[in-house]
Amino acid sequence: MPSISLERDPVGTFIMRCQCGSVEIGRGEVRWQAFEIEPRPKGLALVTCRQCHAQARLDEPRLA
């Protein structure tokens, strides 16, 4: 199981969660406060939890 996960509900709300308990919810173009997102090649992004510094590679289009 990845340390950070990103889900999108049927109405378009993003929910990003970290194994440490950090959770952030956003809609539309989200300005994430609890997570740092760095674009990477091949449509990926490196996501880092600002609380515990856990990292995961996630599909970048899902983050915008």
N, C-alpha and C positions, 0 to 999 in steps of 0.2 A: 504494500500500500504506500503511495507517495506521501511525503510529509505535508504537501500542500495540494489541495484539490479545488477545482473550480466547477461549479454547476450553474445551469441556467434553467430557471423555471419556465412554465408555459407562457407567462406574460412578459418574459424578457428580463427578469431580475437576475443579476449575477450574485452568486454566493461563493465567496472564497473563504476556505477554512485551512487552518494549520493544525498539526497534531498537538501544538502547545495550548490550543484553546482560542487563539485569535480567530475572529470571524468578522468579515466585512460584507455588507450588502450594498449593492448599487444598481442603478438602472441607466440606460443610455451610455453616454461617454463618461465612464467612471474615473474619478481622480482618487485612486487608492491611497489611503492614509496608513493602513497597517501593513501594506506590502509594497515592496519595490519591484518594478518590472523593467527588465532590460531586454530589448529586442535581440534576437540571435538569428543566424542564417537559417534558411529552409523553413521560414514561417513559424519558428519557435520563439519563446521568450523564457528568460531565466527569471523566476519569481523568488524573491527572498522575503521571509517574514521579518519585519522590523523588531519584533519582540524576542524571538529565540534564534534568529538567523538561519533557520532551516531553509533549504532551497529545493526547487523543483523546476523541471523544464515542462512548460505547458504550451499548447497550441495558441500562438499569438492572435489570430483573428478572433478567437473567443474572448479575448481580453479587451477588445475595443468596442 
